[in-house]
């Protein structure tokens, strides 16, 4: 059985008034539009055929959450828990109301995630950069970065210790000096660190004086082109800076924040789940077989394929509850009953578990989400 899916964009402050509107071919919105959720998570289940929500169909059992994400300004720096960490945190906070500001865990699930760029340029901070590389970057910032440089040159888990220092509230004088120097360096640098410095300076313009601007200097700055993706495992520090993308994740809303936000930052809890192993986070530039592009990730919760339609129907095998999200052109979907239904851009179709293959037709682009293998 196939069911139409839609939802109302969530109006988080970092959203864009234009990105989703341009995707869907409508006028800019009067308020920020940040995310559109296609899932059955109780935080915002998708609407089904206009009169039901998806959780009434699935019972809340869908293992993934598919989203359109439109970043008009930087999201908070954040990290998500592993499954054991989420379960322990959920049980520990059982006595707190869901709207209690002291609550960190909204459910008992982990939250690995994959984002694929829809805009021509999508900027992200993904994972912690190797310390030796960050020390080279700090040379461009000069003397104001000395306190940061000294900590990174120490012994032990220097990244964890440095992040704790930056977020503790005791480093504000040094933070302010580093941010000012970053802005100066961004204006003059044209070498390998130019993009990273300009990104940090731009973030500082949105969040002046926020220690997260300096945390961002410790992170890998990635620029995705349309169709490229990045996978973020649990424990990996990250923040999306700008752009439009399709995001899929385990069905969770667990977020521990590490800067660039007016919301509460629980530093001890953040550090307890943070993976400070440094290293590059690879951009997924997957091989394409004909019209189908796969984004292989090693998680059981979700899998994502991008389908480029050019007029000929394409049959896609699916296992388990599936979704088709239209992102360009004209897209239609049919299942076992062979009845074709058009899918407007920015909306989706849900296929129940009895469907084992879907036929996509038209001239456009769609993403197919399923549980992982």
Wavefront OBJ file of the C-alpha trace (Angstrom):
o trace
v 0.000 0.000 0.000
v 1.207 3.493 -0.870
v 0.319 6.552 1.222
v 0.945 10.261 0.556
v 3.239 12.006 3.039
v 3.613 15.678 3.906
v 4.511 17.837 6.884
v 4.806 21.472 7.946
v 8.346 22.919 8.073
v 9.730 23.433 11.572
v 10.576 27.078 12.202
v 13.895 26.831 14.045
v 15.781 30.135 14.055
v 18.639 28.764 11.907
v 16.272 27.893 9.054
v 16.023 29.638 5.692
v 13.186 31.672 4.255
v 14.176 30.783 0.694
v 15.834 27.343 0.362
v 12.751 25.167 0.775
v 10.597 27.707 -1.035
v 12.919 27.674 -4.054
v 12.996 23.871 -4.044
v 9.200 23.735 -4.137
v 8.782 26.662 -6.528
v 6.890 29.007 -4.204
v 7.410 32.458 -2.730
v 9.825 32.911 0.200
v 8.285 32.218 3.586
v 7.628 34.864 6.237
v 9.474 32.842 8.890
v 12.515 30.538 8.863
v 11.857 27.043 7.538
v 14.446 24.663 8.943
v 13.350 21.043 8.653
v 10.529 18.959 7.227
v 10.197 15.611 9.016
v 9.070 12.483 7.168
v 8.794 9.836 9.846
v 6.770 8.574 12.772
v 8.851 10.049 15.598
v 6.453 11.378 18.272
v 8.173 14.773 18.107
v 6.533 15.502 14.733
v 5.025 12.553 12.822
v 4.348 13.115 9.136
v 0.810 13.687 7.859
v -0.697 10.830 5.845
v -3.240 11.675 3.142
v -4.225 14.779 5.095
v -6.215 13.232 7.951
v -3.844 10.900 9.839
v -0.264 10.864 11.032
v 2.260 8.196 10.115
v 2.585 6.834 13.651
v -1.048 5.724 13.475
v -0.021 3.469 10.573
v 3.316 2.185 11.867
v 2.731 2.225 15.609
v 5.920 4.244 15.927
v 8.085 1.371 14.689
v 9.874 3.062 11.771
v 13.648 2.735 12.372
v 14.613 5.895 10.457
v 13.639 9.539 10.144
v 13.935 11.232 6.728
v 14.174 15.031 6.542
v 14.612 17.991 4.276
v 17.061 20.326 6.034
v 17.497 24.001 5.093
v 20.288 25.804 6.943
v 20.129 29.567 6.459
v 22.608 30.051 9.312
v 24.783 27.641 11.341
v 23.174 24.958 13.460
v 24.465 24.306 16.946
v 27.613 22.232 17.330
v 26.292 18.900 18.522
v 26.878 15.218 19.107
v 24.545 12.245 19.331
v 24.765 9.223 21.644
v 25.407 5.573 20.896
v 22.561 3.143 21.558
v 23.820 2.103 25.033
v 24.434 5.752 25.967
v 20.946 6.764 24.822
v 19.284 3.958 26.754
v 21.217 4.769 29.912
v 20.503 8.492 29.618
v 16.798 7.915 28.940
v 16.476 5.695 32.009
v 18.457 8.138 34.168
v 16.139 11.009 33.200
v 12.920 9.000 33.582
v 11.692 11.319 36.334
v 12.009 14.491 34.240
v 9.147 15.908 32.198
v 9.740 15.939 28.440
v 9.780 19.749 28.456
v 12.114 20.000 31.457
v 15.068 22.194 30.386
v 17.401 19.840 32.278
v 16.431 16.889 30.053
v 19.053 15.773 27.511
v 17.452 12.608 26.132
v 14.183 12.722 24.173
v 14.121 8.975 23.482
v 16.172 5.823 24.043
v 17.680 5.604 20.552
v 21.024 6.410 18.984
v 21.296 8.881 16.116
v 23.818 8.162 13.365
v 22.951 10.323 10.381
v 23.687 10.906 6.699
v 23.161 14.148 4.800
v 23.218 14.531 1.004
v 23.515 18.009 -0.499
v 20.694 19.348 -2.672
v 22.175 22.840 -2.989
v 25.224 23.393 -5.184
v 27.224 24.174 -2.041
v 26.601 22.703 1.403
v 28.989 23.578 4.235
v 29.524 21.414 7.290
v 31.798 21.034 10.282
v 32.286 17.293 10.639
v 34.478 15.606 13.225
v 37.625 16.803 14.965
v 40.624 17.663 12.812
v 43.993 16.028 13.590
v 45.714 18.200 16.200
v 48.869 18.696 14.131
v 46.785 20.234 11.340
v 44.925 22.515 13.740
v 48.246 23.722 15.146
v 49.254 24.713 11.601
v 45.986 26.607 11.209
v 46.542 28.430 14.491
v 49.860 29.786 13.209
v 47.801 32.086 10.975
v 45.918 33.465 13.974
v 49.056 34.502 15.814
v 49.631 35.354 19.472
v 45.947 35.418 20.560
v 45.817 31.665 19.874
v 48.708 30.911 22.262
v 46.479 29.664 25.133
v 44.687 27.344 22.725
v 47.936 26.225 21.138
v 49.465 25.463 24.552
v 46.546 23.236 25.535
v 46.595 21.352 22.256
v 50.326 20.725 22.613
v 49.869 19.068 26.011
v 49.555 15.420 27.031
v 46.554 13.131 27.272
v 43.185 13.664 25.587
v 43.966 17.248 24.628
v 40.881 17.712 22.453
v 38.527 16.717 25.260
v 40.412 18.894 27.750
v 40.419 21.856 25.349
v 36.705 21.623 24.599
v 35.932 21.421 28.310
v 38.050 24.536 28.903
v 36.387 26.461 26.088
v 32.854 25.633 27.244
v 33.503 26.007 30.982
v 32.955 29.781 31.004
v 36.488 30.424 32.281
v 38.014 31.040 28.853
v 35.892 33.947 27.623
v 38.719 36.509 27.554
v 40.827 34.161 25.413
v 37.803 33.248 23.273
v 37.121 36.901 22.470
v 40.748 37.515 21.514
v 40.890 34.414 19.307
v 37.653 35.336 17.519
v 38.943 38.840 16.767
v 42.154 37.357 15.365
v 40.191 34.849 13.289
v 38.296 37.674 11.617
v 41.546 39.445 10.774
v 43.145 36.251 9.446
v 40.068 35.427 7.336
v 40.406 38.750 5.500
v 44.017 38.134 4.470
v 44.380 34.352 4.090
v 44.189 32.914 0.585
v 45.922 29.567 1.106
v 44.798 26.123 2.271
v 42.977 27.436 5.362
v 41.075 30.239 3.648
v 37.712 28.435 3.563
v 37.978 27.249 7.166
v 38.863 30.715 8.443
v 36.115 32.409 6.434
v 33.630 29.864 7.760
v 34.703 30.528 11.355
v 34.533 34.292 10.810
v 31.058 33.935 9.313
v 29.924 31.847 12.281
v 31.294 34.515 14.631
v 29.133 37.078 12.838
v 26.038 35.057 13.757
v 27.198 34.036 17.248
v 29.512 36.823 18.455
v 31.556 35.828 21.485
v 30.292 32.243 21.469
v 32.969 29.717 22.581
v 31.604 27.428 19.887
v 33.359 29.602 17.301
v 36.681 28.429 18.750
v 35.434 24.839 19.049
v 34.703 25.120 15.303
v 38.407 25.811 14.711
v 39.121 22.289 15.989
v 36.786 20.682 13.448
v 37.052 19.565 9.821
v 35.467 22.092 7.456
v 33.773 20.300 4.558
v 32.130 21.679 1.431
v 29.758 19.296 -0.353
v 28.626 19.680 -3.945
v 25.147 18.663 -5.025
v 24.682 14.912 -4.674
v 27.634 14.446 -2.327
v 27.074 13.271 1.218
v 28.681 12.847 4.608
v 27.944 10.199 7.225
v 28.185 11.103 10.905
v 28.436 8.260 13.361
v 27.324 8.560 16.963
v 29.791 10.481 19.116
v 31.111 12.620 16.253
v 31.029 16.391 16.823
v 29.393 18.240 13.924
v 27.439 21.295 12.780
v 25.835 22.166 9.461
v 26.712 25.710 8.412
v 24.654 26.428 5.303
v 22.778 24.790 2.474
v 19.896 22.499 1.585
v 20.039 18.742 1.953
v 18.227 15.460 2.389
v 19.027 13.999 5.793
v 18.315 10.512 7.096
v 19.025 9.236 10.577
v 18.001 6.685 13.129
v 14.591 7.689 14.494
v 15.797 9.835 17.357
v 15.819 13.426 18.576
v 18.725 13.101 21.008
v 21.089 16.089 20.785
v 23.903 17.171 23.125
v 25.059 20.665 22.223
v 28.594 22.040 22.220
v 28.221 25.691 21.218
v 26.589 28.081 18.729
v 23.288 28.067 20.563
v 21.393 30.022 23.211
v 20.100 26.678 24.504
v 21.497 24.862 27.512
v 24.864 23.136 27.125
v 25.418 20.267 29.547
v 29.204 20.142 29.341
v 29.760 16.998 31.476
v 27.119 15.039 29.556
v 28.469 16.272 26.222
v 31.979 15.143 27.151
v 30.701 11.778 28.389
v 29.453 10.802 24.916
v 31.923 12.723 22.747
v 34.334 10.678 20.630
v 37.502 12.773 20.491
v 39.322 10.502 18.051
v 40.599 12.991 15.440
v 40.633 12.393 11.721
v 39.176 13.364 8.385
v 35.520 12.548 7.739
v 35.261 11.365 4.130
v 32.893 12.995 1.691
v 30.752 10.291 0.098
v 31.207 10.545 -3.644
v 29.554 7.228 -4.381
v 29.684 5.334 -7.612
v 26.535 5.566 -9.693
v 25.098 2.563 -11.499
v 22.920 3.982 -14.220
v 20.229 6.157 -12.675
v 20.720 4.921 -9.107
v 23.243 6.380 -6.670
v 23.815 4.555 -3.403
v 25.229 6.007 -0.195
v 26.611 2.983 1.647
v 26.640 3.313 5.441
v 27.177 0.532 7.935
v 24.109 0.933 10.140
v 20.975 -1.232 10.389
v 18.583 1.692 10.799
v 18.557 3.177 7.305
v 19.729 3.096 3.712
v 19.373 5.854 1.124
v 19.388 5.861 -2.686
v 19.172 8.781 -5.105
v 17.248 8.152 -8.328
v 17.779 10.316 -11.433
v 14.761 9.982 -13.725
v 14.973 10.834 -17.404
v 11.701 9.498 -18.777
v 12.119 5.729 -18.562
v 10.521 3.983 -15.572
v 12.943 2.620 -12.985
v 12.088 -0.309 -10.734
v 13.615 -0.180 -7.255
v 13.592 -3.182 -4.938
v 12.671 -2.337 -1.346
v 12.661 -4.380 1.852
v 10.706 -3.122 4.815
v 8.787 0.157 5.089
v 10.081 2.561 2.433
v 9.733 6.228 1.526
v 10.126 8.117 -1.732
v 10.898 11.843 -1.451
v 10.698 13.973 -4.605
v 13.349 16.704 -4.881
v 13.275 17.876 -8.519
v 11.241 17.723 -11.707
v 8.228 15.468 -12.100
v 8.162 12.213 -10.154
v 5.520 9.488 -9.990
v 5.490 6.238 -7.989
v 3.571 3.008 -8.326
v 3.556 -0.186 -6.311
v 2.028 -3.622 -6.591
v -1.338 -2.231 -7.687
v 0.364 -0.497 -10.671
v -1.544 2.716 -9.945
v 0.781 5.669 -10.560
v 0.643 8.634 -8.207
v 2.417 11.937 -8.691
v 4.710 13.092 -5.888
v 5.037 16.891 -5.606
v 8.532 18.254 -4.945
v 9.147 18.425 -1.209
v 6.628 15.681 -0.445
v 6.793 11.932 -0.191
v 5.123 8.571 -0.498
v 5.226 5.873 2.160
v 5.232 2.221 1.102
v 4.106 -0.315 3.687
v 6.075 -3.515 4.246
v 3.983 -5.567 1.832
v 5.497 -3.639 -1.101
v 8.664 -5.337 -2.357
v 9.402 -3.069 -5.312
v 8.477 0.424 -6.442
v 8.400 1.833 -9.951
v 9.501 5.451 -10.307
v 8.741 7.375 -13.477
v 8.971 10.907 -14.862
v 11.842 13.302 -15.415
v 13.314 14.479 -12.117
v 14.991 13.311 -8.941
v 13.863 11.323 -5.929
v 15.394 9.717 -2.853
v 14.345 6.279 -1.643
v 14.755 5.511 2.073
v 14.514 2.029 3.591
v 15.770 0.251 6.690
v 19.439 -0.701 6.453
v 20.707 -4.111 5.549
l 1 2 3 4 5 6 7 8 9 10 11 12 13 14 15 16 17 18 19 20 21 22 23 24 25 26 27 28 29 30 31 32 33 34 35 36 37 38 39 40 41 42 43 44 45 46 47 48 49 50 51 52 53 54 55 56 57 58 59 60 61 62 63 64 65 66 67 68 69 70 71 72 73 74 75 76 77 78 79 80 81 82 83 84 85 86 87 88 89 90 91 92 93 94 95 96 97 98 99 100 101 102 103 104 105 106 107 108 109 110 111 112 113 114 115 116 117 118 119 120 121 122 123 124 125 126 127 128 129 130 131 132 133 134 135 136 137 138 139 140 141 142 143 144 145 146 147 148 149 150 151 152 153 154 155 156 157 158 159 160 161 162 163 164 165 166 167 168 169 170 171 172 173 174 175 176 177 178 179 180 181 182 183 184 185 186 187 188 189 190 191 192 193 194 195 196 197 198 199 200 201 202 203 204 205 206 207 208 209 210 211 212 213 214 215 216 217 218 219 220 221 222 223 224 225 226 227 228 229 230 231 232 233 234 235 236 237 238 239 240 241 242 243 244 245 246 247 248 249 250 251 252 253 254 255 256 257 258 259 260 261 262 263 264 265 266 267 268 269 270 271 272 273 274 275 276 277 278 279 280 281 282 283 284 285 286 287 288 289 290 291 292 293 294 295 296 297 298 299 300 301 302 303 304 305 306 307 308 309 310 311 312 313 314 315 316 317 318 319 320 321 322 323 324 325 326 327 328 329 330 331 332 333 334 335 336 337 338 339 340 341 342 343 344 345 346 347 348 349 350 351 352 353 354 355 356 357 358 359 360 361 362 363 364 365 366 367 368 369 370 371 372 373
